[in-house]
Amino acid sequence: MTDIVDELKWRGLFAQSTDEDALRKALADGPVTFYCGFDPTAASLHVGHLVQVLTMRRLQLAGLKPLALVGGATGQIGDPRPTAERTLNDPETIAAWVQRLRGQIEPFLTFEGPNAATMVNNLDWTAGLSAIEFLRDIGKHFRVNKMLTKDSVARRLESQEGISYTEFSYQLLQGMDFLELYRRYGCTLQQGGSDQWGNLTAGIDLIHRMEPDAQVHALATPLMVKADGTKFGKSESGAVWLDPEMTTPYAFYQFWLNVDDRDISTYMRILSFKSREELEELEKLTEERPQARSAQRSLAEELTTLVHGGAQCAAVIAASKALFGQGELGELDEATLSAALSEVPHARVTELGPVVDLLVEVGLSASKSAARRTVKEGGAYVNNTKVTDGESAPAPEDLLHGRWLVLRRGKKNLAAVEVTAG
């Protein structure tokens, strides 16, 4: 079972651990129960969380037993951000988000067999705990001078806003989580991002103080950043969510399809379940023919299937092809077409005018004369049909699902017209 450490290192998933040799020995000695926590600070996980969710899946496939913790208690506090205090959500909202996040995590894990996963909620062991009990039983084991060294805490203390006692106490709650999971489930390993290292080690320190004979470990994965320095998991329109109502499967697919060539090898190793040989072949293809975007397409298809299912992935791929003339637009269902067109420039009109006017309206041509020139040169398309008369207007029956026209200039410049009631 020690091979999983080498595998994590090869994939770039091993940032640091409390004691690598001790961790390897624990893995070799027998089944290890581990946990990773997710706080319900929004109604959905985003693609940044995929690193941890898929690492949990990878560890379970290697024989470890996962505990997936969705923090109904810690979600009410919030891990300190480096810049500003979090907005506190009401308990009812957080309870609803706990259920949503559980539903997003569960499909990635197996809940049957000898290393079956378990979903846990830290509200179960904090809801009945009084403030006095918490301070006496947990707080007395933490040292403030060490808590102040945590990066996000230190940065907040240097700011004008400072940090509230509420967020400062988050370390105690997460440390108590590890202690409770150790006592309840025999959990001896906590997994998380390297930005959580202070919280991970806080739990280990607490266990060592209260359970001196315990052998527990922490494993941190590196933070993913883009080659251009921007934050991983963000698109032009904001965070890329796993919830299809917040980020459509089409937009999710396109996010991965548009990954920078400088990043794709890193993302493939961290997020894909393909073999080393397959990944190395895709890396080679990226070097030799980057314009083919073979690695991006492979990762986009794999992750869209994992998150949204094979049927949705197939629909998204069909839509991507159809928009660029490689499939029938009329065969796309309305929801998929609408989602795809929401990602391209579009204009709303109350009635259909000449094609040259529409090309200008959606921004595919700078002027009517430029639009006429595009038509004359054979580069204008409406619903993938080449336009020969730019002064003619599409008919109502040309509207896809009675609503949309897809306009294209050349091979790659897309836009849409949506006809709305006047």
N, C-alpha and C positions, 0 to 999 in steps of 0.2 A: 504493500500500500504506500510505501515511501515514494514510489514513482510520481505521485501526484505533486510533490514539492518540485521535482525537476520539471514536470509538465507546466506548472504554474510559472516557474522561472522562464522557461522558453517562451511562453506566451506573454511575458511582461506583466504578469499578475501578482508577482511577489515583490512588494516594496520593502517590507521589513516584518520581522517577527520578534517576539520577546526572547526566544532562544531556539535557533533553528535546529541544533542538534537534539535538544529535548523534544521538540515538536516531531522530528523525524522518528525518534524512538517511540513516542506515544502512538504515532500512526502505525508503526511496525508491530507494536505490542497488542493491538486489538482495535475493535471498532471505537471510533471517537465521535462523541456527540458535540455538535457545534451550533452556534447561533449567529444570526445577523439581524439587526433591527432596522425598522423603517418607521419613521414618524409620519402620521397623517397631517401634514401641514398644507396639503392641497387635496383636491378631489381625485387626483390621479398621480401615479408615478410618472416620471419622465424618462427619456432615454439615458440620462445619467445614472439612473438607478439600475439600468440593465447590467452594468458591470457587476454589481453585487448579486442581483437575482441570478444571473447566468453563472457566476462563480459558485453560488450555492448549488445550482444544478450540477455543475462540474464536480464539486466535492461529493455530492450524493452519488453520482455515477461511479466515483472512485471508492465507494463503500462507506463514507461517513454518514452519520444520521443528522439531518438538519432540523433545527428549530427556527421557524420564521416568525419573528416578533414584530407585530404591528402595534406601535406604542399608543394605546389609548390614554395612558398617563403622561408619558413624556411629550406626546403631541399637544398636551394642554399647556406645556411649559415652553418648549422650543429650544433647540440647541442654539447657543449664542452665535449670531452671525458676526463677521468681523466689522461690519459697517454700522448697523443700526438694530434697535430692538425689534423683535418680531411682534406682529399684531396677534393678540390672543383671540382664538376662536372659541365660541361657546361649546360646552360639552356635547350638546345634541348634534352639532355640526361635525365635531370630531368623531363621535360614535358612528355617524353615517359614513364618514371617510374611512374609518377603520374597516368597515365591511367592503367598501369599494376596493381598497388596497389589497385586502385579503383575496378578493376575487381575481385580482390581477396577478398575484404571486402564485396562487395555488396551481395554475396550469403548468408551471415550470417544474414542479416538484412531484415526486411519487409518494402517495400516502398509504401504500401497501408494501408488504415484504419486510425483511429483517431490519432494514434501515429506513423504515417509513418516516416521512416528514411529519412534523407536528406544528400547527399554527398556535401561537401564544400571544397573549395580550398582557402587558405589564400593569394594566388597571386591576387585574385580578389580585395582585398582592400589594397594591398601594391604596385602593379605594377605602379599605377599612382601617388604614394606618393613621393614627393621630399625629399631629405635629410634634408633640412631646416625645412620642415613641420614635419617630423618625430621627429627631435630633439626638436622642439618647443612644439609640441602637445603631444608627448609621452615621450620623454627623460627627460623632466623637472620634471616628476612625480616619477622618480626612484632615489634612493639614492645609490651612489656608495659603501658606507661602508656596506650597507646591501647586495648588489650584490656580494661583495667580500667574504661573508660568505658561499656562495653556495659551497658544497663539491668539485665538479669537478673543479670549478674555483680556490678554495684555493689550491688544490693539484697541479694544473698546475702552479700556481704562485710560488710554492715551487720548481718546477722542473727547470732544466737548460733551457728548451725550452720556458717556460713561456706560455702566451696565447695572441693571437691576439685580436685586438679590434673587429674584425669581429665576432669571436665566443663569446667574452665577451658580445656583444650586443644581443645575441640570446634571453636572458630573456625578453628584451623589445619587441621583435617580438611575442613571445608566449603570453606575457601579453596582447598585443594589440589584439591577436586573441580572447581571452576571452571577451574583451571589445566589439569588433565588433559583435561577436555572441550573446552577451547579447542585443545589440542594434538592431540587424537585426532579431533575431529569439526568443528573450526572454529567451535565454539560461542562466540558473542559477546554473548549476553544471558542473564542469570539472572532468573527471575521468582520471587516469593515474597511472603509476607505482610509487612506493615510491621513486625511484631514481630521479623522476621528481618533488619532493615536492617543491623545490625552485621555479621552473617554474610555478607550479600550484598556489602557493600563490602569486607569482608576479602578475598574472592576477587578483586575488582577490583584492590585494592592489591597483592596477591601477583603477579597477572599483569603489572601495570605494572613491578614490580621485576625480574621474570624475563624478561618479553617486552616491552621498552620501546616497541616500535612497535605493539603491539596496541591496537585500538580496541574496548573492551568496555563493556557497559552493565548496569545493574540497574534493574528495574522492580518496585515494591512495590504490592500491593493493600491497601486499608484493612482493618482488623480489623472484623468484624461483631459488633455488640452489640445486645441487645434494648432497646426503648424504656424498659423498667422497670429497666434497669441490669444485669440478669442476663446470664450468658454465653450467647452464641448457640451452638446445637447441643445444649443440654441440655433434657430434658423432666423431668417430675416423677419419672420412674423412672431418670433418669441420662442418659448420653450416647446420642445417636441414631446408631446404627451403620449402615453400608452393608451389612453381612453380614446376610442374612435370618434366620440362626440366632440372631443377637444382638439384632436389632431386626426384628420381623416387618414385611413389606410393609404390613400394615394399620396398625401403629403408626407406620410411616414416613409413610404417607399422612396419618394423623391429625395428626402433628406439623405438617405444612404447612397443613392445613385449619384448625388452631387458631391460626395466626399472628395476632398482634395487628394490628389495623387500622393502627396507627401504624408498623408495620414492613413491611407487605406491599409497599408501593411500592419501598422499598429492596431487599428481597429479590428482587422480580420483575426489577428492572433488572440486578442482579448475577448472578442464576442462570438466568433464562429466556432462551431463544433466539428468543422472539417479537420481531416488529419494533417499532420505536418507536411506530408508529400503534396496534398492538394493545395495547401496554402502556399507552399513554396512555388508551385507551378503557377498559381495566380499572381504571385509577386513577380515572377519572371515575365509573365504576359504584360503586366503593368509597365515594366521597364522597357519591353520591346515594342509594345503597341498601346501606349497610354490612351490613345483616342478611342480604342475599343471599349474601355472602361469595364473590362471583364471582371475584375475583382469587385468593383462597386456593384455591378449587377448581381453577382453571386451573393454578396453580403446583404444587399437590399432584399433579394428573394428569400434568403434564409431567415432573416430577422422578421420580415413581414409575415412569413408563414408562422414563425414561432409566436409572435404577438397577436396576430389577427386571424390566423388560420389559412389553410391552403386555398380555400375557395375565394376568400377576399384577395389573397395575393394574386391568384390567377386573373381575377377581375381587374385588378390594378395594372397588371402587365398588359392585358388586352387593351385597356384604356390608353396606356402609354403608347402602344404601337398604333392604335387607331388614330390618335391625335396627329400623328406624323405620317399618315397615309399608308400604314402597313396593316390596316385592319378596317373593319366596317364600323363606322361610328354608330350606325343605326342599331347595331346589335348590343350596344352598351346599355345597361339598365340606368334609370334616371338618377339614382343615388350616386352611382359610380361616376357617371358623366358629370354631374353637378359638382362632385368633390374634385374631380380632375380640373374642371374649368375654373374653379375658384382659385386655383394656383397659377393661372395665367392672366395677363391683362384682359380686362373686359369692360364693356360699356353697356348701359341699360338704355333702351329706346322704347318708345311707345308704338312706333310703326316702322316698317322696313322701307328703306330708301335704296337708291342705287348703290352698287357695290363700291364704287369709288368713294362715295360718302362714308360708307361703313368702314372702309380701310383707314380713312382719316380719323373717324370717330374713335376707333379703338387704338389709334396710335401706331398702326403698322406703316402708314405713309404720312409724310410731313405735310403734304398738300394734295389737292385733287389732281394736279398735273403729275405729281410723283406717283399717285395711285394709278392714273391712266398709263403711265410708262410701265409700271409693274405688270399691269394687265396685258399690255402690248407685247411685253417680253416673255409672257407665259408664266409669270411667277406668282399669280394670284389664285387662291383656291377658296372655295366655300364648301364646307363639309367634304373636303378632300376631292372635290370636282373642280377642274381647272376652269377659270372664268375666261370667256372669250369676248364678252361684251360688258365693259365696266359700267355702262349707263343703265343696264338692266337691274331690276330689283328682285331679290329672292322672293318666292311666293310663300304664303303662310304654311303650305304643306311641306316646305323645305325645313321648317323648324324641327329640331330634334326634341322629342317629347313635348311638342307644341310650345317650346320655350327658347331653345338655343340655336345659334349658328356658330360654327367653328370656322374662323378665318385664318388663313395662313399665307405668309409671304415667303416664297422660297421654300427651303427644306425645313428650317428650324424656327422661324419667327411665327409664333402662335398668338392668337387673341380670340376672344369670344364676344358675341353679341347676345344679350339677353333681352327678349321682348317682354315688356310688362304692360299691364293694363294702364291706359291713359288716365 
